[in-house]
Amino acid sequence: MLTHVRAAIVSLVLFTVVTGVAYPAIVTVIAQLVFPHQANGSLIVKDGKPVGSTLIGQPFDDPKYFWGRPSATSPFAYNAGASGASNLSPTNADLIKAVQGRVEALRTADPGNAAPVPVDLVTASGSGLDPHISPAAALYQVRRVARARKLDEAVVQRLVAQHTEGRLLGLLGEPRVNVLGLNLALDSR
């Protein structure tokens, strides 16, 4: 029996070192060498300070900024430690009420904008952390942002076009706009 216990302890120590120390250390070194920006959280740095990540959305509610997708995370929006959706069905009364409230907030912030509200401005993504909106959602907000910043709408539309990311390899995903990147570009003007 002592032989079996000794073999079990040696195996435990060996596999703990291999899978708990060596493998993570090797993966970390490779990630830092090959993908340092991504390995460090894809942080956006402004004036030497991190202001956000290209991977996690942030709440914006000031009319001079583009607004991102709503977040269903709790206890606060865009909580990376609680990624997840609301899990409410499309016919759920609470979801319908929340969407109607978001539509009203968009209409109040931009009275006179009679265009249909893009769905990604009123519904949360599956993760609740999505940092992107569709180009249609960005263009929907151009008038409000231009008016709040006293800019020509064409200037703001050009910024949206410059910050629109295409499909991966021209095939995968949908065109998208990173809200934080676009808002930082607006602030830099």
N, C-alpha and C positions, 0 to 999 in steps of 0.2 A: 504494500500500500504506500509506503514511503517513496518508492520509485515513481508511482503515479502522481503523488502530490508534488514531488520535486519537478516532474515534467510539466505539470499544469502551471506551477509558479514560473518556471523558466519561459514557458509559452506566453503567459500573461505579460511578463516583463518585456519579452522580445517584441510581441505585437503592440504593446503600449508604446515602446520606443519607435517602432517602425511606423505605425499608423497615427500615433498621437504627437510625435515629435519630428521624425525625419520627413515623412510625407508632407505635412503642412509647411515645414521649413523649405523644402525643395519647391513646392508650388508657389510659396510666397516670393522666393528669390526669382523664379522664372517670371512671375507676374510683374515684379518690380522692374525686371530687365526688359521684358517684351512689351508690356502694357502699363507703364508707370502711372499715367493719368487715370486710367480706369481702376487700377489696383488701389488707388488712393481716394476712391469715391467719386471720380469725375467732377471734382470741385471746380466751381467758377470763382476766380480770385479777382478782386477789384481793389486797387490801392493796397496790395499786400495782405488783404483780409479775405477769407472765404465768405462769400455772400450766398452761396447755395450750391446745388449740384445739378448737373444736366439730367440726372436720373430721377430726381424726386421733385414733385411740384411744390409750389409755395402759394399761400393765399394772397391774392391781390383784390382789394375792393375800392381803391381810389380810382375815380373816373379817368385820371390821366394815365393809367396803366391798363394793359391788356389783362383780362381776367382768364384764368385757366379753368379746367374742369373742376366741378365740385368734388370734394373728397368725403367718403363715407367712413373714414377711420375715426376711432375714438381713443382717448377722450378729447382730442383736438384734431383739426384737419391736417392732412398730410403727415400723420404720425407714422414714421417708417417702422416703428416697433410694433405696429398693429395693422399691417397691411391687410386689406380685405374690402369686400363690397358690402353693401347693405343687406344683400340677399332678399330684397323685397321683389315680389313679382311685378310685372308691368301693370297688373290690374289691382295692386294693393293700394288702398285708399291713402295710406301715409306717403307712399312714393308719389302718387298723383298730386297730392297736396304740396309736397316738397318741390316737385317740378313746376307746378303752377306758381309757387312763391318765387322760384328762381327766374321764371319768365317775367313775372311782374317786376322783380328787381332790375332786370336788364332793360325792360321798357321804361321804368322810372329813371334809370341812369341815362337813357338816350331817348327822350320823348321825340316822337316824330319818326323814329326808325320803324317802319312798317314791314320790313323784310322778315321772312320767316326766321325764327330763332334756331340756329343749328343745334342739333340734339346733344352734341358734346359739351355745350355750355350749360346744360340743365340736368345732365345725368352724370353720375360718378362712373369712373372706370372700374374694372374688376379688382384692381389693386388699391384703388383710392389714392394712388400716389402719382398718377400720370402727369408728367411735366409738359406734355404736348397738347395742342389743340389742332383741329383741322384748319387748313387755309381758309375754308369758308367761315369758321368761327372767328378767325382773326380778322377777316375782311368785314364781318358783321360789326366789329367793334371799332373800325377805322374812324368813322365819323365822330364818335364820342371822344376817342383819344385825341384826335386832331383838334377838336373844339376845345377840350380841356387844356391842351398844351399850346393853343394858338398857333398851330401849324397847318400848312396846306394839306389837304387830304391826300394829294398825289405823293407828297413826301412820305407820309406814313404808309401808304400803300407800297411804295418802293422798299421801305424797311421790311414790311411783311414779306415781300417777294424775295428779298435778300436773305431772310431768315427761314425760308421754307426749305425744309430738307426733303429730298426726293426719296423714292423707294430704294431699299437696299438692293444693290446690284441691278437696279432698274426694274426689278420684278417683285420683290417681297415687301409687304407692308403697304402703307398708304402715305402720301405726302403729309407732312406735319410741320408744326411751328413750335419751337421751344419757347414757352412763355417768358421764362426768366431771361433767356438770351435776348429776346426781342425787347423786353422792358429795359434791360441794361443798355441796349443800343439806343433806345429813346432817351435815356438819361444822359448818354454821352454826347448827344447833339447840343 
